[in-house]
Amino acid sequence: MQLKDARLQHIPTVHASGDLRRNLIIPSTPVPAYLFNPDAGEDETMYLKFNTEWNASAGLNLTYDLFSPDKVYATSEREQQLKIQEYDALISEQEARERISLSYAECIIAMEQLHALAMDTAYFSRLLAMADTLHAREKISMTERNEARVARNESVSNYLMGEKIVRDSKAELLYRMGEEITPGAIDLLYLAESLPSLLEKLDRSYSASRFTGSLEETRQTEAVKLAGLRVKSATLKYAPTLTLNGYLGSNMYNRELSLFDHRFWRGYSYIGLSVSVPITQSLHTANEVSRLRLLQQVERETLRDLRNEKAKEELDERSLLEVRRENYRLSLENLELNRQNARAGQVEYEKGYILQQDLLNRQRALQNARQNYLQSAYEIISSLVALQKDNLQF
Protein backbone atom coordinates (compact mmCIF):
# COMPACT_ATOMS: atom_id res chain seq x y z
CA MET A 1 0.00 0.00 0.00
CA GLN A 2 2.81 2.44 0.87
CA LEU A 3 4.65 1.61 -2.35
CA LYS A 4 1.47 2.18 -4.33
CA ASP A 5 1.04 5.59 -2.70
CA ALA A 6 4.61 6.52 -3.67
CA ARG A 7 4.01 5.53 -7.29
CA LEU A 8 0.77 7.52 -7.44
CA GLN A 9 2.76 10.70 -6.83
CA HIS A 10 4.04 10.49 -10.43
CA ILE A 11 0.61 10.73 -12.08
CA PRO A 12 -1.01 14.09 -12.90
CA THR A 13 -3.20 15.73 -10.29
CA VAL A 14 -6.67 16.56 -11.64
CA HIS A 15 -9.38 18.16 -9.56
CA ALA A 16 -12.62 20.01 -10.14
CA SER A 17 -13.19 23.48 -8.73
CA GLY A 18 -16.05 25.92 -8.57
CA ASP A 19 -16.56 29.45 -7.33
CA LEU A 20 -19.60 31.69 -6.75
CA ARG A 21 -19.15 35.34 -5.77
CA ARG A 22 -21.51 38.21 -4.91
CA ASN A 23 -19.65 41.47 -5.39
CA LEU A 24 -21.05 43.92 -2.85
CA ILE A 25 -18.87 46.80 -4.06
CA ILE A 26 -17.41 46.68 -7.54
CA PRO A 27 -14.08 48.50 -7.75
CA SER A 28 -13.70 51.24 -10.37
CA THR A 29 -10.63 51.68 -12.58
CA PRO A 30 -9.62 55.09 -14.05
CA VAL A 31 -9.10 55.16 -17.84
CA PRO A 32 -8.50 58.02 -20.36
CA ALA A 33 -11.87 59.59 -21.17
CA TYR A 34 -11.10 60.24 -24.89
CA LEU A 35 -11.07 56.43 -25.51
CA PHE A 36 -14.82 56.45 -24.97
CA ASN A 37 -15.67 60.12 -25.66
CA PRO A 38 -13.88 61.76 -28.63
CA ASP A 39 -14.82 65.23 -27.36
CA ALA A 40 -13.01 64.73 -24.06
CA GLY A 41 -9.58 66.20 -23.48
CA GLU A 42 -6.45 64.10 -23.22
CA ASP A 43 -6.05 64.93 -19.53
CA GLU A 44 -9.59 63.90 -18.63
CA THR A 45 -10.26 60.52 -17.03
CA MET A 46 -13.35 58.48 -16.39
CA TYR A 47 -14.04 55.48 -14.16
CA LEU A 48 -15.21 52.10 -15.41
CA LYS A 49 -16.41 49.04 -13.55
CA PHE A 50 -15.02 45.78 -14.97
CA ASN A 51 -17.23 43.34 -13.12
CA THR A 52 -20.86 42.51 -12.37
CA GLU A 53 -22.84 41.96 -9.21
CA TRP A 54 -22.60 38.16 -9.66
CA ASN A 55 -19.84 36.05 -11.14
CA ALA A 56 -19.03 32.34 -10.97
CA SER A 57 -16.56 29.85 -12.38
CA ALA A 58 -16.40 26.04 -12.74
CA GLY A 59 -13.87 23.76 -14.37
CA LEU A 60 -11.12 21.14 -14.18
CA ASN A 61 -7.60 21.89 -12.96
CA LEU A 62 -4.46 19.94 -13.99
CA THR A 63 -1.12 19.91 -12.23
CA TYR A 64 1.71 17.64 -13.31
CA ASP A 65 5.30 17.81 -12.13
CA LEU A 66 7.47 17.25 -15.19
CA PHE A 67 10.48 17.36 -12.89
CA SER A 68 10.24 17.47 -9.12
CA PRO A 69 13.38 16.84 -7.00
CA ASP A 70 11.23 15.56 -4.15
CA LYS A 71 9.67 12.83 -6.29
CA VAL A 72 12.65 11.47 -8.25
CA TYR A 73 13.73 8.97 -5.58
CA ALA A 74 10.43 8.82 -3.65
CA THR A 75 9.44 5.40 -5.02
CA SER A 76 12.94 3.99 -4.60
CA GLU A 77 13.09 5.20 -1.00
CA ARG A 78 9.72 3.65 -0.25
CA GLU A 79 10.80 0.33 -1.80
CA GLN A 80 13.96 0.40 0.31
CA GLN A 81 11.97 1.12 3.47
CA LEU A 82 9.67 -1.80 2.71
CA LYS A 83 12.70 -4.08 2.29
CA ILE A 84 13.96 -3.00 5.70
CA GLN A 85 10.53 -3.65 7.21
CA GLU A 86 10.50 -7.11 5.63
CA TYR A 87 13.88 -7.89 7.17
CA ASP A 88 12.64 -6.62 10.54
CA ALA A 89 9.75 -9.08 10.26
CA LEU A 90 12.15 -11.88 9.30
CA ILE A 91 14.40 -11.08 12.25
CA SER A 92 11.41 -11.18 14.61
CA GLU A 93 10.33 -14.49 13.09
CA GLN A 94 13.86 -15.84 13.46
CA GLU A 95 13.99 -14.84 17.13
CA ALA A 96 10.58 -16.45 17.73
CA ARG A 97 11.74 -19.63 15.98
CA GLU A 98 14.87 -19.70 18.15
CA ARG A 99 12.81 -19.32 21.34
CA ILE A 100 10.46 -22.10 20.21
CA SER A 101 13.43 -24.36 19.46
CA LEU A 102 14.92 -23.84 22.91
CA SER A 103 11.52 -24.33 24.56
CA TYR A 104 11.09 -27.55 22.58
CA ALA A 105 14.49 -28.78 23.77
CA GLU A 106 13.73 -27.79 27.36
CA CYS A 107 10.49 -29.75 27.19
CA ILE A 108 12.25 -32.89 25.92
CA ILE A 109 14.96 -32.57 28.60
CA ALA A 110 12.32 -32.09 31.31
CA MET A 111 10.51 -35.23 30.15
CA GLU A 112 13.80 -37.17 30.12
CA GLN A 113 14.49 -35.97 33.64
CA LEU A 114 11.00 -36.92 34.82
CA HIS A 115 11.45 -40.42 33.42
CA ALA A 116 14.73 -40.78 35.33
CA LEU A 117 13.13 -39.42 38.54
CA ALA A 118 10.33 -41.98 38.20
CA MET A 119 12.92 -44.76 38.04
CA ASP A 120 14.70 -43.27 41.07
CA THR A 121 11.46 -43.19 43.03
CA ALA A 122 10.71 -46.81 42.16
CA TYR A 123 14.26 -47.86 43.10
CA PHE A 124 14.26 -46.07 46.47
CA SER A 125 10.80 -47.46 47.22
CA ARG A 126 12.15 -51.00 46.70
CA LEU A 127 15.19 -50.14 48.81
CA LEU A 128 12.95 -48.89 51.63
CA ALA A 129 10.87 -52.06 51.52
CA MET A 130 14.06 -54.11 51.76
CA ALA A 131 15.32 -51.93 54.63
CA ASP A 132 12.02 -52.38 56.53
CA THR A 133 12.33 -56.16 56.15
CA LEU A 134 15.96 -56.21 57.29
CA HIS A 135 15.20 -53.92 60.20
CA ALA A 136 12.34 -56.16 61.28
CA ARG A 137 14.84 -59.04 61.30
CA GLU A 138 17.25 -56.84 63.28
CA LYS A 139 19.88 -57.09 60.56
CA ILE A 140 20.25 -53.32 60.09
CA SER A 141 19.93 -50.47 62.52
CA MET A 142 17.11 -47.98 62.75
CA THR A 143 19.48 -45.32 61.45
CA GLU A 144 20.03 -47.26 58.23
CA ARG A 145 16.30 -47.85 57.87
CA ASN A 146 15.63 -44.13 58.36
CA GLU A 147 18.28 -43.22 55.81
CA ALA A 148 16.46 -45.41 53.30
CA ARG A 149 13.20 -43.64 54.11
CA VAL A 150 14.82 -40.20 53.78
CA ALA A 151 16.18 -41.24 50.35
CA ARG A 152 12.73 -42.43 49.27
CA ASN A 153 11.06 -39.22 50.50
CA GLU A 154 13.61 -37.08 48.66
CA SER A 155 13.02 -39.04 45.47
CA VAL A 156 9.25 -38.51 45.76
CA SER A 157 9.77 -34.79 46.33
CA ASN A 158 12.12 -34.60 43.34
CA TYR A 159 9.58 -36.43 41.20
CA LEU A 160 6.81 -34.01 42.14
CA MET A 161 9.07 -31.09 41.29
CA GLY A 162 9.96 -32.82 38.02
CA GLU A 163 6.26 -33.10 37.14
CA LYS A 164 5.86 -29.37 37.74
CA ILE A 165 8.88 -28.61 35.55
CA VAL A 166 7.41 -30.73 32.74
CA ARG A 167 4.06 -28.96 32.92
CA ASP A 168 5.75 -25.56 33.04
CA SER A 169 7.95 -26.41 30.06
CA LYS A 170 4.91 -27.62 28.09
CA ALA A 171 3.04 -24.42 28.95
CA GLU A 172 6.05 -22.37 27.83
CA LEU A 173 6.21 -24.27 24.54
CA LEU A 174 2.50 -23.73 23.90
CA TYR A 175 2.90 -20.04 24.71
CA ARG A 176 5.83 -19.66 22.30
CA MET A 177 3.84 -21.42 19.59
CA GLY A 178 0.88 -19.10 20.12
CA GLU A 179 -1.43 -21.90 21.23
CA GLU A 180 -4.06 -21.73 23.94
CA ILE A 181 -2.69 -22.78 27.33
CA THR A 182 -5.16 -24.97 29.20
CA PRO A 183 -4.70 -28.00 31.50
CA GLY A 184 -6.20 -30.16 28.75
CA ALA A 185 -3.80 -28.85 26.12
CA ILE A 186 -0.84 -29.43 28.46
CA ASP A 187 -1.95 -33.03 29.12
CA LEU A 188 -2.42 -33.73 25.42
CA LEU A 189 0.98 -32.35 24.44
CA TYR A 190 3.37 -35.26 24.05
CA LEU A 191 6.78 -35.13 22.40
CA ALA A 192 7.77 -38.51 21.01
CA GLU A 193 11.28 -37.41 20.07
CA SER A 194 14.07 -38.47 22.42
CA LEU A 195 16.99 -36.36 23.52
CA PRO A 196 19.63 -38.35 21.56
CA SER A 197 17.56 -38.16 18.35
CA LEU A 198 17.12 -34.40 18.79
CA LEU A 199 20.85 -33.95 19.25
CA GLU A 200 21.55 -36.09 16.19
CA LYS A 201 19.12 -34.10 14.04
CA LEU A 202 20.54 -30.76 15.14
CA ASP A 203 24.09 -31.95 14.59
CA ARG A 204 23.23 -33.25 11.13
CA SER A 205 21.55 -29.95 10.23
CA TYR A 206 24.56 -28.03 11.52
CA SER A 207 26.95 -30.09 9.38
CA ALA A 208 24.85 -29.46 6.25
CA SER A 209 24.38 -25.75 6.87
CA ARG A 210 26.09 -23.09 4.78
CA PHE A 211 26.72 -20.01 6.83
CA THR A 212 26.31 -16.64 5.12
CA GLY A 213 25.67 -13.18 6.47
CA SER A 214 23.08 -12.83 9.19
CA LEU A 215 19.72 -11.18 8.66
CA GLU A 216 20.86 -8.30 10.85
CA GLU A 217 23.77 -7.65 8.48
CA THR A 218 21.52 -7.84 5.42
CA ARG A 219 19.03 -5.49 7.04
CA GLN A 220 21.77 -3.00 7.89
CA THR A 221 23.10 -3.21 4.31
CA GLU A 222 19.67 -2.12 3.09
CA ALA A 223 19.72 0.71 5.64
CA VAL A 224 23.02 1.93 4.15
CA LYS A 225 21.44 1.88 0.67
CA LEU A 226 18.46 3.86 1.98
CA ALA A 227 20.79 6.46 3.48
CA GLY A 228 22.51 6.77 0.08
CA LEU A 229 19.18 7.31 -1.68
CA ARG A 230 18.26 10.03 0.79
CA VAL A 231 21.56 11.82 0.12
CA LYS A 232 20.88 11.68 -3.64
CA SER A 233 17.32 12.90 -3.16
CA ALA A 234 18.45 15.81 -0.99
CA THR A 235 21.18 16.78 -3.48
CA LEU A 236 18.57 17.07 -6.24
CA LYS A 237 16.80 19.80 -4.28
CA TYR A 238 19.31 22.27 -5.72
CA ALA A 239 17.58 21.72 -9.10
CA PRO A 240 14.50 23.70 -10.20
CA THR A 241 10.99 22.25 -10.23
CA LEU A 242 9.22 22.20 -13.61
CA THR A 243 5.42 21.94 -13.45
CA LEU A 244 2.75 21.72 -16.15
CA ASN A 245 -0.45 23.59 -15.23
CA GLY A 246 -3.76 23.56 -17.05
CA TYR A 247 -7.37 24.67 -16.64
CA LEU A 248 -10.52 23.92 -18.62
CA GLY A 249 -13.72 25.63 -17.52
CA SER A 250 -16.21 28.48 -17.91
CA ASN A 251 -16.97 31.81 -16.22
CA MET A 252 -20.31 33.49 -15.59
CA TYR A 253 -20.83 37.28 -15.24
CA ASN A 254 -24.29 38.75 -14.75
CA ARG A 255 -26.11 41.35 -12.72
CA GLU A 256 -28.51 38.69 -11.51
CA LEU A 257 -27.90 35.21 -10.13
CA SER A 258 -28.70 32.88 -12.99
CA LEU A 259 -26.37 29.88 -12.80
CA PHE A 260 -28.40 27.73 -15.18
CA ASP A 261 -28.74 30.23 -18.02
CA HIS A 262 -26.05 29.14 -20.49
CA ARG A 263 -26.11 32.52 -22.29
CA PHE A 264 -24.07 34.11 -19.53
CA TRP A 265 -21.39 31.45 -19.36
CA ARG A 266 -18.21 31.88 -21.38
CA GLY A 267 -15.54 29.26 -21.87
CA TYR A 268 -12.12 29.75 -20.38
CA SER A 269 -9.03 27.50 -20.47
CA TYR A 270 -5.25 27.67 -20.46
CA ILE A 271 -2.14 25.48 -20.31
CA GLY A 272 1.28 26.59 -19.20
CA LEU A 273 4.63 25.75 -17.61
CA SER A 274 5.95 27.04 -14.32
CA VAL A 275 9.52 26.90 -13.05
CA SER A 276 10.49 27.22 -9.40
CA VAL A 277 14.21 27.85 -8.83
CA PRO A 278 15.38 27.54 -5.20
CA ILE A 279 17.58 30.39 -4.00
CA THR A 280 17.52 30.83 -0.24
CA GLN A 281 16.15 27.28 0.05
CA SER A 282 19.55 26.09 -1.21
CA LEU A 283 21.00 27.10 2.16
CA HIS A 284 18.64 24.68 3.91
CA THR A 285 19.40 22.06 1.27
CA ALA A 286 23.14 22.34 1.97
CA ASN A 287 22.54 21.71 5.68
CA GLU A 288 20.24 18.81 4.91
CA VAL A 289 22.77 17.19 2.54
CA SER A 290 25.52 17.52 5.16
CA ARG A 291 23.31 15.98 7.82
CA LEU A 292 22.25 13.09 5.60
CA ARG A 293 25.82 12.37 4.55
CA LEU A 294 26.78 12.19 8.21
CA LEU A 295 23.90 9.77 8.84
CA GLN A 296 25.04 7.72 5.84
CA GLN A 297 28.50 7.44 7.36
CA VAL A 298 26.97 6.43 10.68
CA GLU A 299 25.00 3.66 8.94
CA ARG A 300 28.17 2.42 7.23
CA GLU A 301 30.06 2.34 10.51
CA THR A 302 27.13 0.54 12.14
CA LEU A 303 27.29 -2.08 9.38
CA ARG A 304 31.03 -2.50 9.84
CA ASP A 305 30.70 -2.85 13.61
CA LEU A 306 27.81 -5.29 13.18
CA ARG A 307 29.84 -7.49 10.84
CA ASN A 308 32.77 -7.52 13.24
CA GLU A 309 30.46 -8.28 16.15
CA LYS A 310 28.73 -11.12 14.32
CA ALA A 311 32.06 -12.56 13.19
CA LYS A 312 33.35 -12.51 16.76
CA GLU A 313 30.13 -14.00 18.14
CA GLU A 314 30.25 -16.81 15.57
CA LEU A 315 33.90 -17.52 16.31
CA ASP A 316 33.24 -17.58 20.07
CA GLU A 317 30.14 -19.76 19.64
CA ARG A 318 32.00 -22.26 17.43
CA SER A 319 34.81 -22.46 19.97
CA LEU A 320 32.29 -22.87 22.78
CA LEU A 321 30.51 -25.57 20.78
CA GLU A 322 33.68 -27.64 20.58
CA VAL A 323 34.17 -27.35 24.34
CA ARG A 324 30.56 -28.31 24.95
CA ARG A 325 30.85 -31.28 22.60
CA GLU A 326 33.71 -32.59 24.70
CA ASN A 327 31.83 -31.89 27.94
CA TYR A 328 28.84 -33.76 26.55
CA ARG A 329 31.00 -36.73 25.57
CA LEU A 330 32.61 -36.84 29.01
CA SER A 331 29.29 -36.45 30.85
CA LEU A 332 27.78 -39.27 28.78
CA GLU A 333 30.76 -41.46 29.59
CA ASN A 334 30.51 -40.56 33.30
CA LEU A 335 26.80 -41.36 33.24
CA GLU A 336 27.46 -44.84 31.88
CA LEU A 337 30.26 -45.43 34.43
CA ASN A 338 27.99 -44.41 37.31
CA ARG A 339 25.27 -46.71 36.00
CA GLN A 340 27.73 -49.56 36.09
CA ASN A 341 28.79 -48.57 39.61
CA ALA A 342 25.16 -48.43 40.75
CA ARG A 343 24.41 -51.88 39.32
CA ALA A 344 27.58 -53.30 40.85
CA GLY A 345 26.79 -51.66 44.16
CA GLN A 346 23.35 -53.27 44.23
CA VAL A 347 24.91 -56.70 43.77
CA GLU A 348 27.59 -56.00 46.38
CA TYR A 349 24.97 -54.75 48.84
CA GLU A 350 22.82 -57.83 48.40
CA LYS A 351 25.90 -60.00 49.06
CA GLY A 352 26.80 -57.95 52.12
CA TYR A 353 30.06 -56.55 50.75
CA ILE A 354 29.08 -52.91 51.27
CA LEU A 355 26.84 -51.00 53.61
CA GLN A 356 23.53 -49.37 52.70
CA GLN A 357 25.16 -45.93 53.00
CA ASP A 358 27.65 -46.88 50.31
CA LEU A 359 24.80 -47.99 48.08
CA LEU A 360 22.96 -44.69 48.62
CA ASN A 361 26.12 -42.73 47.82
CA ARG A 362 26.51 -44.56 44.52
CA GLN A 363 22.88 -43.91 43.62
CA ARG A 364 23.26 -40.22 44.42
CA ALA A 365 26.39 -40.13 42.30
CA LEU A 366 24.33 -41.58 39.46
CA GLN A 367 21.73 -38.84 39.94
CA ASN A 368 24.42 -36.14 39.81
CA ALA A 369 25.94 -37.70 36.68
CA ARG A 370 22.51 -37.77 35.03
CA GLN A 371 21.93 -34.11 35.92
CA ASN A 372 25.32 -33.16 34.47
CA TYR A 373 24.47 -35.09 31.30
CA LEU A 374 21.17 -33.27 30.84
CA GLN A 375 22.82 -29.91 31.49
CA SER A 376 25.58 -30.59 28.96
CA ALA A 377 22.96 -31.71 26.42
CA TYR A 378 21.04 -28.46 26.86
CA GLU A 379 24.23 -26.42 26.48
CA ILE A 380 25.19 -28.11 23.21
CA ILE A 381 21.63 -27.65 21.91
CA SER A 382 21.82 -23.94 22.78
CA SER A 383 25.06 -23.59 20.80
CA LEU A 384 23.69 -25.48 17.78
CA VAL A 385 20.51 -23.39 17.77
CA ALA A 386 22.49 -20.15 18.02
CA LEU A 387 24.76 -21.14 15.11
CA GLN A 388 22.01 -22.12 12.69
CA LYS A 389 19.15 -19.71 13.33
CA ASP A 390 18.18 -19.61 9.64
CA ASN A 391 17.78 -23.39 9.32
CA LEU A 392 15.84 -24.34 12.44
CA GLN A 393 13.17 -26.95 11.83
CA PHE A 394 11.46 -29.16 14.41
N, C-alpha and C positions, 0 to 999 in steps of 0.2 A: 504493500500500500504506500509506504514512504517513497519507494523508488518510482512508483507510478506518479506520485505527486511531483517529484523532481522532474520527470520527463514532460509533464503537462505544462511546465513553465516555458517550454520552447514553442508552444503553439500560440497563435494570435489571440489577443483578448478582445472579445466582441461583447458589447453590452448595449442595451436600449436605454434611451434617456428621454425625458419629457419635461417641459417647463410651461407654466401658466403664470402670467404676471398682470396685475392691475396697477397701472401707473397712476398714482394719485396726483403727482405734479410732474408734468412733462418738461424737461429742461429745454431752454431756448438757446440757439446758437446764432451769433451775429454773422451776417454775410454782407458783402457790398450790395447796396440797394439798386445800382444801375443794372445788375444782372437780371433783375425782375421788372424794373421800371426804367425805361430808356430816358425819361425826363429827369431822373434823379442825378445829383452831382456825384463825382467820383469819391468825395469824402463822406458821403452819406451811407449809413448802414441801416439794415433792418434785421429783425429777429425772426427766425423760422424754427418751428417745432418739427423734429424728425422722428416722431413716434406717435402712437395712438394710445387711447385709453386702455386698450386690451392688446396683448400680444402673447403668443404661445409658440412653442417649438416641439417637435417630436422627431426622433430618428435613431439610427444605429451608429455606434462609435466603434472604431477599430484602432487598436494599438498593438504593434508588433515590433519587438526589439530585433532589429537586424544584427546588431552586435551589442551585447551587454556583458561587461566584464564579470558581473556577479553570477551570470548564468552559464558561462563557458564550462566550468568544472563542477557545476552544481550536481549534475547527474552522477558524475564519476565519484564525487565526494560521498554522495548518498549510497552508492554501490559499495564503496569502501567501508562505510559505517555499518552497513548491513552484514558485510563479511565479518567484521569484528564482533558484531552481536551474535552471529552464528557460532563463532569460535568460543565466545563466552558461554553460550548454551552447551557446546560440546564439552567445555572444561567442567561445567557444573554436572553434566551427565557422567563424565569420567570420574569425578569425585564421588558421586552417588554410587557408581558401579564399584568403586574401590571400597567404600564403606559397606556395601552389601556383601562383597567378597569376604571381607574380614569378619563380618557378622556370621556369614555362612560357616567360615572356618571355626569361629568361636563356638558355634552351635554343635558342630561335629565333635570338637574337643570336649565340650561339656558332656555330650552323650557318651563319649569314650570313658570319661572320668566317672560318670555315674555307673556305667557297667562295671568298672573296676571296683568302685565302692560297694556295689551290690555283692560282688564276690568276696570282698573283705568282710562285709557284715555276715554273710553265710559262714565264712571260715571261723570268725571269732565266736559265732553262736555255737558252732560245733566244738570249738575249744573250750567254751564255758561249760557245755554239757559234760565234756570229758573231765573238766576240773571238778565239777560238782560230784561226779561219780567217784573220782579218786579221793576227794575230800571226805566223802561219806565212808570210804574204806580206810580213812586215816593214813593215806599214802602221800598226801601233800598237805601243807599247812593252810590255815585260813588265809594267811597273807597271799599265798600263791593263788588260791581260789578267788580272792578279791581282785587281784591283779588281772585275772582272766575276765572278771566281770567289768572292770574298768575299761579294758580293751574292747569288750563287746559294746559297752555303752558309747564309747568314743566313735566306734565304727557306725553305730546307728545314727549318732548326731551328725557325723560326716556325710552319711547317705542322705539324710534329710536336707542338709545344706546343698548337697549335690543336686537333689531334685529341684530346689529353688533356683539354682544356677541354670539348670537346663530350661526351666520355664522362662526365666528372665532372658536367656539367650534366644529362645524361640520368639518371645515377644519383641525383642530388639530386631530380629531378622524380619518379622512381619512388618514392623514399623518402617524399616529401611526400604522394604519392597512396596510400601504404600498400601498394604492390606489392612483390613479391619482386625483389631486386636481384641479377641474375646476368648474366654476360657475354652470354648469349643474349638475355635481355630487353633489354639495352642496345642490342644490334645490331638487334633487331627494332623498337625504338622509332624512329619516323620522323614528324616533324611537317611536314605538307605546307603549312601556312600560312606565308606570307612575312611579313617584318617590316612592310612598308607596309600589308598587309591587316590585320595585328593592330592597328597604330596607328589605322587607319580604323575598325575595329570598336569599339575602346575609345573613340575620340572620339565616335562616333555614340551609343554607350551613355551617355556622359557628358552629351551634349546632351539626351538624352531623360529623364535621371534627374530625379526630384523629391527634393530633399534635406529630410529631416525630422530629428527628434532621433536621436541615435545610440543603439545598444543599451545602451551604458554609462549614458547618461542615463535611459533607460527602466528599466533595472535599479535604478538608485539611487532613482528615483521610487517603485518598489515597496518598496524598503528603508525609505523615509520612511513609507509607509503601514503597514508592519509595526511600526515603532517607535511609531506612533500607536495601533495595536491593543494593543500591550503596555502602554502607559500606561493605556488604558481598562481592560484586564484587571486591572492592579495596583490601580487605583482601586476596583474592585468588591470588593476583598478587605476593605474596611471593612464590607461587608454581611454579615449572618449566613448560615449554611448551613442549609438546610431539607432533612431527609432522611426518607424513608419507610422504615420497617423492618418486617419481617414474618418469622414463623416458623410452619411447619406440620410437626408431628412427633409423637412418642410417647416416653414415659418408662417405664422398667422398674425396679421395686423388688422385691427378693426376698432371702430369706436364703440362697438357693442360686443358682448360676449356671444359668439356664435361659432362654437368649435366644430359643428358638424356641417357647416356651409362651406363646400369645397371651393367656392369662388374666392375666398379670402386666404386660401393657403397657397404658398408659393414654394416651389422646390428649392432646396439648398444642399450642396454637397461640396466636399473638397478632399484632396489627398495630398500629403506632403511629408517631408523628411525633417527630423529635428536632430540636432547634434548637441550633446552636453559634454563639454571639455572640463575636466576637474582642474582647478587651480589651487585654491587654498586647501581643498580636500587632499591634494597630493601630500601635504605635510602629515595628515593623519595616516595616509596610506604608507608613508615611509616608516612611521612608528609601528604600524601594524605588521609590515613585512619584517622588521627587525625582531619584533616579539615572536612572530611565527617561526622565524629561522632559529631563534633560541630554543623554542619548544621542539622544533625538529631535531636539534642537536641533543636535547634532553632525551627524546624518544630513542635516538640512536645509541646513546650511552646506556639507557635502560636495557635495550636489546643486548648490548655487549655484556653488561653485568649479568643479565639473565642467562645468557649462554654459558658464561663462566660458572655461574652458580649451579646450573643444571649439570654441567660437565663434572664439577666437583662432587655434587650429590650422587651422581651415577657412579663415579669412581669409588666414593666412600661406601655406597650401598653394595657394589659388587665385591669390594674387599670384605665388608661385613658379612655378605652372603657366604663367602668361602669359610670364614670363621664359624658361622652358624651351621654350615654343613658338617664341619668337623665336630662341633659340639653335639649335633644331632646324632652323628654316627657313634660317638663315645657314649652318649646317654642311652642309645638303643642297646649298645653292647653291655653297659652297666645294668640295664633293666633285665637283660637275659641272664647275666651272672647272678643277680639277686634272686631271680626266679629259681635258678638252680640251687642257690643257698637255702632258700625257703623250703624247697622240696626236700633237700637233704636234711635240713633241720627237723622237719616233721618226722622223717624216718628215725633220726637219731634220738628225738624226744620219745617216740614210741618205744624205742629200745632201751631208754634210760640213760643214754650217753650224755645228754645235756639237760639242763634244768628248763623249766617253763619260761623263766625270764630270758634265757638265751633264745628260745623260740620266738618270744614276743619281739625281741630286739631285731631278729632277722626279718620278721614280718614288717616291722616298722621301716626297716631299711629298704624293703621292697616297695613300700608305699612312697618313700622319699624318691627312690629311683624312678618310679612311675610318674611322679609329679614333675621331676626334672625332664623326663622324656616328653611329656605333654607340653611343658614350657618351651623346650627347644624346638618342638614341632611347630608351635605357634610362631616362634621367632623366625624360623625359616620361611613359613608361609607369608609373614609380613614382608620379608625382603623380596620374595618372588612377586608378590602383588605390587609392591612399590616399583619394581623394575619393569613390569610389563602391564602398565595401566591400560594401554590401548588395545590389549588383546585378551582382556579378562572375559572368560565365559564359564558359567557354572550350569 
